[in-house]
C-alpha cells in the first residue's frame, strides 16, 4: 500500500489556503425531484418579533448529506427559532474551514476535529475548541468501476483508488482500514480536488473511488460506478466531523454557541422521526438537481450505519481513537498527543441541550 504521509497542518499554510475560495460542492446534474411530503409540513417557528436575529458566519467542510441534521435545522427554521441567522458557505476542506476561524471570517466551522489538535500543536495566538460532535462514523463509500458479486478488501491489491487529500479524515480512515486488512500495493490517489473527484473517475481515472453522499448514489444511478462497501461501517466508530470555534469566540459568545447546539439537536431529532419524503423535501434546496430517490437512498445509508449519535458528545474514548488514527498516519507525533482533551474540547453545551433556559 502506498501511504501518503503529510506533516502537521501549519498555521501559515492554513491561512494561505484561505484564498483558495469557497462554494458549495456541485452534485451530478439530474432533473430535480418534487415529491410531495406524506404529511403537511409543520409551520416554521419564528423568533420573537422584538428580538433581531444574530448572524453566525458558518463554514461547512463540504456539501454532503452526511451533514443532514444541519441542513434540516436551517430549512425547518430551528436556527431562527433560537434567534440565529446562519450565513453558510462551503470551504472545500477542513484546513480551509480552520483557516476561516483563525482569520475571523467564520464564527463556527464544521470540520474534522483533528484540526483543533493541529492548531493547538502550532502554539499560535489562537486555539480551536470542539463543542459538538455531529457524526460518529466516516461518511465515505467505496465504489468500483466494475461490478463484483461481493467486495473483499483484498480486491484492492494492485488497484488505484481516487481518495481524499493527505491528512483528511476520510483519507486516514481508509489508510487505517487497509493496514488492518493487511492490504498492500494500493495506489491511493490524494492529489485530486474534492470537487473534481467524480469527474476524474467518470473520465476513466482510478479503479475505485471514495466518495460521500449524494455523489455515491448519483454515480450508481447513472451506471458509472458500483457500490463496494461503506468505509465508515467497515472501520467502526470514529469522530469524523465536529462543530468547532475559536476559544475566544466560545468564551465571548456562550449564549450563541448554546443556541446553535440547540438548533442542530432539534434538526437531528426531526431527522430521526420524519418520513423519507419529508426528509427529501427538507434537503432538496441544498442539493438542487439531485433526484429525490438519490437523497432518500443517501439518508437511508447514513441512518443504517448510525452516523448521527443520539448524544452528540465527543467522549474521552473517541478522542483517544482520533489521536491514534492521527499518529498511525504520521500526521501527529506521539509526543504531540494531547493528554487533557479539555484543552481542545468543550462538551458543556451538548450537556445543556434541553435544559430549562438553554
Secondary structure, 3 states (H helix, E strand, C coil): CECCCCCCCCHHHHHHHHHHCCCCCCCCCCCCCCCCCCCCCCCCCCCCCCCCCEEEEEEECCCCHHHHHHHHHHHCCHHHHCCEEEEEEECCCHHHHHHHHHHCCCCEEEECCHHHHHHHHCCCCCCEEEEEECCCCCCEEEEECCCCCCCCHHHHCCCEEECCCCCCHHHHHHHHHHHHCCCCCCEEECCCCHHHHHHHHHCCCCCEEEEECCHHHHHHHCCCCEEEEEHHHHHCCCCCCEEEEEHHHHHHCHHHHHHHHHHHHHHHHHHHHCCHHHHHHHHHCCCCCCCHHHHHHHHHHHHHCCCCCCCCCCCHHHHHHHHHHHHHCCCCCHHHCCCCHHHCECCHHHHCCCCCCC
